[in-house]
C-alpha cells in the first residue's frame, strides 16, 4: 500500500452487484464484496468502503470518505454539499433513470394530487416528498417508512415509492399519480478531496473508466475484409460516429475495415454488409469505449 490513498464508497444493497460488475468491466477487480464491508480492490491506492446509498452523500460531505457512488435522490434527500463528478448511466435493472412516484391503490377515490390535502403519505424519501408537496402548497403529513412501503398504500392515503419499470406497482394494484423526482446514479466527491491533486486525478481516472465501461455495454466492434472497389459503397452502409479504420491487406486488392457500432443494429447490418461484398466479418464485445 502507498501512503496516498483514496477512500472510495461503493453502494451496498440493490446497486451492489451492478456496481461490482461495472468496476470489473472498467478494469478494477473487487474481492470479498459478499462477505466484507471493506472489500479488496486490485489497486493499492484505493481503499473501498461499502455503505448504503442512502447515507453515502453524508459521509462524503463530512470527509469520512473521499468519494462515493449514490443516487441523485439521496443527495437531494440529505441536502448534501458535494461535488458531482459525473452521472453514471446504470442501475440495478434497466440502466434507465429510477423514479420516486406518488402512488395510491387502484380503488382509491384520489385522482389528483390536490385530493391528498390533509392526508398521510408514507415514504423513505421524507425530505424530498415534503418539498414536493410544499412546492404545490398542499398540506399533508409525511411519515417515514421503514421499508415494505407498497404494503402501506392501503393503510395511509398515499405512498411515495421507488420504481424503475412500474411492474411491482401494477402487480400490487397500485396506480401512479405523479413523479416526485427522477434519479440517476452519481459519482460524488468531498470538496476538500476534490481540491487535492492526487485524489482529484484518481477520482477523474475512475470516472473516465467507469463511463467508458458503461458506453461499451451498448456497442460492439465490427471487422471485415472488402475489395477496394467496394469501399465507397460499404462506407455508406456503416452508421459510424467517426470514420472507420481502413487498413491494407497482403492482397493488394483488399482492405480491412474496423468500426464500433451499436449492438442493437448488428443483426440487421451484418447481412447487408455480406450482400454488399464484405467477407471475414467478425463482431466482438467491448470492455471500454472512450471518446
N, C-alpha and C positions, 0 to 999 in steps of 0.2 A: 504493500500500500504506500502511496506517496503522501506527502503532507497536505497537498492540495486535494480537497475532497468536495464534491458537490453532493449535498443531501437532497435526494430526489424522492418525492412521494408518488406512489402509484396506487390507484384505487382498489380497495378490497370490495368484494360483493359482486354486483351484477356486471360491472365493467372489467372485472379482474381477468377473466380468461381472454377476452378480446384484446386487452392491453398487453398481456404477456405474448400473445400471438403477434401483435403488431411490432413489439420490440424485437422479437425473433426475426421477423421479416426485415426489420431495419438493420439487422446485424448484431444485435445485443442478445446474448443468451442468458436467461434468468433461470436460476435453480432454487429449489426448496420453496416455491411460491405457494404450494398447497399446505405446507407444514409450519411455515415461519412468517412472522410479521416483519422479519428482517431478511428477506430473500437475498441470495447472492447473484451478482451480475459479473460477467467476464470483462469488466472494465475497472481497474484499480482506482480510478479517480471518481467513481460514483458509489455512493452508499444509498441503498434502497430502503425505504420505509413504507410499509403497506398500511394505508389509512382508509377509512370510509370517505367516499366522495363528499358526503355531507359536511365533514369537518376539515377537509383538505385546505380550503382557502383561508381558514382561520389560522392554521399552523404555518402556512406560507406567509401570511401577512405579519404574523408575530415573529417570524425568523426562526421558528423551531426547525423548519426545513427550508431549503433554498428555492425549490421549485416543485411543482406537482401537477398532476392531471386530475381535472374535475369537470363538472358540468357548469355551464353558464348559469343555470338555475340556482346552484348552491352559492356561487359568487354573489348573486343578487340577494339571495335569502340571508346570507351572513353580512352583507354590506361590506365586503372585504376590499381594502385598498391595495390592490396588487397590480403587477404588470401582466397584461395579457399578451403572451409571446406570440401565440398563433392559435388558430382554430384547427382542430383535428377531426376530420370528417369520418368518424367511425362511432359505432355504438354497439350495444350488446346483441342487436338483432339485425337491423337493416342498413345502418350507415346513414339513415336519414335523421333529421332533427327529431328529438323527442318533444312531446307536448304535455304540459300540465293543463288538463281540461276540467271545466266545471261540468259536473255530471249529476243527473237526477235519474231515478227509476223511470222506466217506460210508462208506468201507470200514474206518475206524479202529475198534478194539476199545474205545475210550474212550466211555463212555456217561454218565459223571458227572464232575463237576469233581474229585472226590477221586481219580479214576483217573489224574490227571495228576501225582500226587505223585512227586517225583524227576525229573520231565521237564523239557524245554526249551520255552520259549514265546518266539516271535518277535513283535515289535511295535514300532511307532514310539512308542507311548504307554507308555513303560517305567515311570515312577514310579507312575502310576495302576494299572497292571497289578500291580506289586509289592505295592501296598497292598491290592488286591483279594484276592490270594492270602494275604497276611499276615493279613487280617481273617478268613479262613476257616481259618487255621492249617494251610495246605498249603504244603509246601516245594517250590519249583520254581526253576529258573534262567530269568530273563527276559533275553533278548538284544535289543538294538536292531536294528531292521530298517531299512535304507536305502531302503525302497520295494519295490514288487512283492511285498508280503508274502504275497499269496494263493499265489504260486508256491512259497513255503517251507512251506506247510501239510503237504506230503508229505516234507519234509526234517527237520522238527522234530516235536515231539509235538503242538503246537497253535499257533495264532496268535491274536492279538487285532487285529481289523481293523475299520475304519470302514465302516458301511453305512447307507444311507437306505431302500432298498427290498428289499435282500437278493437282487436279481436276479443280480448278478455272482457272488455266492457260490453260488447254485444252478447257474449256468452252469458253474462250475468244480467241481461235485460236492462241495461243502463243506456241512457242517451246523453249525448254531449250538447250542452247549451252554448258553450263558448270556449275559446282557448285563452287561458290566463297568461301563459308565457311559453314560448318555444325555446328549446335549449339544445346546444351542441356541446361537444367535448372541447375543453380549452386547456392549453398548456400555459400555466401561470408561473410567475416568479416573484420572489420577495424583492422589494425595491432596492435594498442595500446589496443584495446578491447580484442584482442586475447591473449595479454600478461597479462591481468587482470584475476586473478584466478577465481573470481566469474563469470565473463562474459564468459570466455572460457568454464567453466564447463556447464554453461547454454546453450551456443551455441552447445556444443557437445551433450548434452542431447536432444536438439531439433532435431539435425541431426540424432541421433540414432532412435528416434521415427518416424520421417518423412520417413526415409528409410525403417523402419520396416513396416510402413503402405503401402508403395509402393510395397514391397516384398509380402505383403499379398494379393494384388489385383489379382495376378495370381495363387493363391493357395487356396485349401480348406482342411478342416480337415475331416478325414475319420475314423469312428469307426465301429467295427464289433465283433461278437462273433464267435468262431470256436471251433471245437473239438480239443483236444490236439494232437491227432494222425494226424491231417491235418495241423499242424502248419508249418512244414518244406515246404510243397508244397505251402501254402499260402504266406509264406515269399519270396519264389522265384518269385511269381507273382508281388509283390509290388515293384514299382520303387522308393523306398525311398532313399533320400540322406544319411540318417543315419538309424540305426536300429530302428524299430518301438517300441513303448512302449507295452509290453505284461504284462497283469495283470490277476491274478487268479480270478475266479468267485465262487459264492457259490456252484454251481455244479462243483465238482472237475474234471469232465471230460472235462470241457470247459475253455477257456481263452478268454479275451478281448484284441483286438489289436487296437491301436490308432496310426495314422500316418498322416503326411501332404503330400499332393500330388499336382501336377499341375492341375488346374481346367480343362484344355483342354483334359486331359486323363480320367477324372472322368467317363464320359458317356460310354467309351469303357471298363474301368476297372471294374466297378461295376457288370455288368452281368457276367464277367469272375470269379469274386470272389464268386458270388452267385452260379454258377455252380460248383465251387471248394469246396463248403460246408459252406461258410460263411453265417451267419444269423444275424438278428438285425442290418443290415447295415445302418449307418447314415452318411450323409455328411453335413457339416455346413460351413458357411463363416467365414473368419478370419479377425480380425482388424489389428493385427500386427504380423509379423514373424521376430524374432531377432536371428541371427546366433551367 
